[in-house]
C-alpha cells in the first residue's frame, strides 16, 4: 500500500522551474516528487527535535532518544 493512501493532499508554492528540475531528478532515481518531499520533511521534523536522531519515519519519531514535546 502506498504511504500516501488515506493522507490528505497538501499544497504549497514553489517556483515552477524548481519543481520541474526536482521531478526530473526524482524520476532519474526512480522516485516521485512526493517521495522526495516526504523524506525531506520527515527528516526535517526529526532533526528539529533531535539533531542526532536517525529515525526518519514519522511513525518512529517518538523513538528518538532526545525527542522533545512542543
C-alpha positions, 0 to 999 in steps of 0.5 A: 500500500502506498504511504500516501493512501488515506493522507490528505493532499497538501499544497504549497508554492514553489517556483515552477522551474524548481519543481520541474528540475526536482521531478526530473531528478526524482524520476532519474532515481526512480522516485516521485516528487512526493517521495522526495518531499516526504523524506525531506520533511520527515527528516526535517521534523526529526532533526528539529527535535533531535539533531542526532536522531536517525529515525526518519519515519514519522511513525518512529519519531517518538523513538528518538532518544532526545525527542522533545514535546512542543 
